[in-house]
Amino acid sequence: MRSAMEWARVRALAADGVSQREIAARLGINRRTVARLAAAQEPPRYRRRPTGSMLDPLEPVLRRLLEEWPEIKAPRVTEILREDYGYVGSVDLVKKRLGRMRPSPVRPAQRTGYRPGQVLQLDWAEMPTRPRIAGRERRVYALIGSLPFSGAQTAHFSFDLSAEAFLEGHVRALEWLGGVPRECVYDNLRSAVRQVLGFSRARVENERWVAFRSHFGLDTFYCQPGIKGAHEKALVAHCTS
């Protein structure tokens, strides 16, 4: 790409009556280039070649996840990409890409009723700001627990999405609640669900999670990886989407 300065020099020499052959010789450029620059009314503009996103190679994975789980949320997708595909970007980048890839559903509102203490909804969210600790920016995550009946919420913060943070978050949530809810609702978090089996949608839970929830007597419900998920877990989905 020719520079604006080169265009200006060609135009100035041409205005002084210097021939295009002479201009080409003085500036060391092709005569066709001289003719083009002399005829141009504006300087050439530099156009930066668009750079790809780190999510571009992972787009087939994103499409497959959306096909299998149309209502899957950005924090859950980010968790999968980081653990299975080495993704190092932010949740916000994933959220924006999902927003472009996912068609906007138009469906009537659905009202879901709850009783006091019936349901505790839990999901991970990444905080929008990153504190600097010892000179290093750190991602901060929150395991958000919500009671749909009252709208009350609590959160346990950690620097990772590890199984330890997931289990500790539950202990803190139960301490805050002062008891055990009848049912805990999740969006197939990797910390709890190791695999969703084909068309049956049966869940294979992590052994460590099974032992933990059995100790506390937690009855679990996993949102269907499909259109119902957003209604089944609407309160946490609203907080973490």
Summary of the structure (lengths in Angstrom):
residues: 241
radius of gyration: 28.3
end to end distance: 43.2
largest distance: 92.6
contacts: 645
relative contact order: 0.12
helix: 42%
strand: 17%
